Amino acid sequence: MSNIGNLPDRLFLCGFMGTGKSTIGAALARRLECPFADLDTIIEEETGQSIPEIFEHQGEEKFRTLEKKCLLQTVRTFKGVLALGGGALHNQHVVDHLKVNGLLIFVETSFSVILNRILKHEDRPLLLDKDGTMKEKSILEKELKELYEQRLPYYRQAEITIETGTGAGIEATTEKLVKKIRNHVAYH
């Protein structure tokens, strides 16, 4: 998979929406010469629906059930870099399962950068009210901040943290992450 000895078969990238998990994950997979997958894409292929459609027609609870099912299936068969959805780490069981089956990496970004990125993507289900209209920025900021704080304890259990949104480019961030991975596997 790469020239890093003792590299686990699976590298899981977790973090809040808008942190760049998919972008960093794809770059990391290229750098390590291994497959890349995005859990949201797997869910969409499995269901034949987009994530917003699943949220709209079936609700968040049903989506989380589908997400967990797809994640557990993928962990059994996939080897490479897997970008998780922002809410994939919604309980301790999932965190523990991933850490047993690979290396968990937290893609961390400041909340202000996340908020600015998210506001540019009106198709994200959590940005819309029940009528499908974009929520007011102040309401959205409050709700997202609460959700971020709620998920942070799960993200922080990752073995490695890489910061994005600092102005460093994708390649520089990827190289920094590769060094962190190399150091981690060398000493664990």
C-alpha positions in Angstrom: 0.0 0.0 0.0 2.9 2.4 0.7 6.5 2.6 1.8 5.3 3.1 5.4 6.0 0.0 7.4 3.3 -1.3 9.7 0.7 0.9 8.0 -2.8 -0.3 9.0 -5.0 -1.6 6.1 -7.6 1.2 6.8 -7.2 4.9 7.5 -10.4 6.6 8.6 -10.7 10.3 8.3 -13.3 11.8 10.7 -14.3 15.4 11.4 -17.1 17.8 11.1 -18.7 18.6 7.8 -16.7 21.1 5.8 -13.3 20.2 7.1 -12.0 18.7 3.9 -12.1 15.0 4.8 -12.8 13.9 1.2 -10.2 16.3 -0.4 -7.5 15.3 2.1 -8.5 11.7 1.9 -8.2 11.5 -1.8 -4.8 13.3 -1.8 -3.6 10.9 1.0 -4.7 7.9 -0.9 -2.8 9.1 -4.0 0.3 9.7 -1.9 0.1 6.3 -0.3 -0.8 4.6 -3.6 -3.9 3.0 -2.2 -7.7 3.1 -2.8 -9.9 6.0 -1.6 -13.6 5.9 -0.8 -16.0 8.4 0.7 -18.7 6.9 3.0 -21.4 9.3 1.7 -20.7 8.2 -1.9 -21.0 4.5 -0.8 -24.3 5.3 0.9 -25.6 7.0 -2.2 -24.6 4.1 -4.4 -26.1 1.6 -2.0 -29.5 3.4 -1.8 -29.7 5.1 -5.2 -30.5 8.4 -3.4 -28.5 11.4 -2.6 -27.8 12.2 1.1 -30.2 15.2 1.0 -32.9 13.0 -0.5 -32.4 10.4 2.2 -32.7 13.1 4.9 -35.7 14.6 3.2 -37.7 11.4 2.6 -36.5 9.2 5.5 -35.2 11.6 8.2 -31.9 11.8 10.0 -32.5 8.7 12.2 -32.9 6.5 9.2 -29.9 8.0 7.5 -27.7 7.3 10.6 -28.9 3.7 10.6 -28.0 3.4 6.9 -24.7 5.1 7.5 -23.7 2.7 10.3 -24.7 -0.3 8.3 -22.7 0.9 5.2 -19.7 1.8 7.4 -19.6 -1.7 9.1 -19.9 -3.4 5.7 -17.2 -1.3 4.2 -14.8 -1.9 7.2 -15.1 -5.6 6.5 -14.1 -5.4 2.8 -12.3 -2.2 2.1 -8.6 -1.5 2.4 -7.4 2.1 1.9 -8.4 5.6 3.0 -12.0 6.1 3.9 -13.5 9.6 4.5 -16.4 9.4 6.9 -19.4 11.6 7.1 -19.4 14.3 9.8 -21.9 12.4 11.9 -20.5 8.9 11.4 -18.9 8.9 14.8 -22.2 9.3 16.7 -21.5 6.8 19.4 -18.6 5.1 21.3 -19.2 1.7 19.7 -18.5 3.1 16.2 -15.3 4.9 17.4 -14.0 1.8 19.2 -14.8 -0.4 16.1 -12.9 1.9 13.8 -9.9 2.1 16.1 -9.7 -1.7 16.3 -9.9 -2.0 12.5 -7.6 0.8 11.3 -6.1 4.2 12.1 -8.5 7.0 13.0 -7.5 10.5 11.9 -9.3 13.7 13.0 -9.3 16.4 10.3 -9.7 19.4 12.5 -10.7 22.9 11.3 -11.7 26.0 13.3 -15.4 26.4 13.6 -15.4 29.8 11.9 -13.7 28.3 8.8 -16.2 25.4 8.9 -19.1 27.8 9.1 -17.9 29.8 6.1 -17.4 26.7 4.0 -20.7 25.2 4.9 -22.7 28.3 4.1 -21.4 28.0 0.5 -23.2 24.6 0.1 -26.9 25.0 0.4 -27.5 21.3 -0.4 -26.4 20.1 3.0 -29.5 18.7 4.8 -28.7 20.2 8.2 -28.8 23.7 6.7 -32.4 23.5 5.7 -35.6 23.9 7.7 -38.6 21.5 7.4 -39.8 23.4 4.2 -36.4 23.0 2.5 -35.5 26.6 3.0 -32.1 27.7 4.2 -32.1 28.5 7.9 -31.2 32.0 9.1 -27.4 32.4 9.7 -27.7 33.0 13.4 -30.0 29.9 13.9 -27.7 27.9 11.7 -24.6 29.0 13.6 -26.1 28.1 17.0 -27.3 24.7 15.8 -24.1 23.8 14.1 -22.0 24.9 17.0 -24.0 22.7 19.4 -23.7 19.8 17.0 -19.9 20.4 16.6 -19.5 20.5 20.4 -21.5 17.3 20.7 -19.4 15.4 18.2 -16.0 16.8 19.3 -15.4 14.2 22.1 -15.7 11.4 19.5 -13.4 13.1 17.0 -10.8 13.8 19.6 -10.3 10.1 20.3 -8.5 9.8 17.0 -4.9 8.6 17.1 -3.8 11.4 14.8 -5.1 15.0 14.3 -4.3 17.1 11.2 -5.4 20.7 11.0 -6.9 22.1 7.8 -8.1 25.6 7.0 -4.9 27.2 8.0 -3.9 28.4 4.5 -1.6 25.5 3.8 -2.3 23.8 0.5 -3.6 20.3 0.0 -0.2 18.9 -0.9 1.6 20.5 2.2 -1.2 19.3 4.5 -1.0 15.8 3.0 2.8 15.6 3.5 2.4 16.7 7.1 -0.2 14.0 7.6 2.0 11.3 6.0 4.8 12.3 8.5 2.4 12.1 11.4 1.2 8.6 10.2 4.8 7.5 9.7 5.7 8.6 13.2 2.6 7.1 14.7 3.1 3.6 13.2 6.8 3.7 14.0 6.1 4.1 17.7 2.9 2.1 18.2 
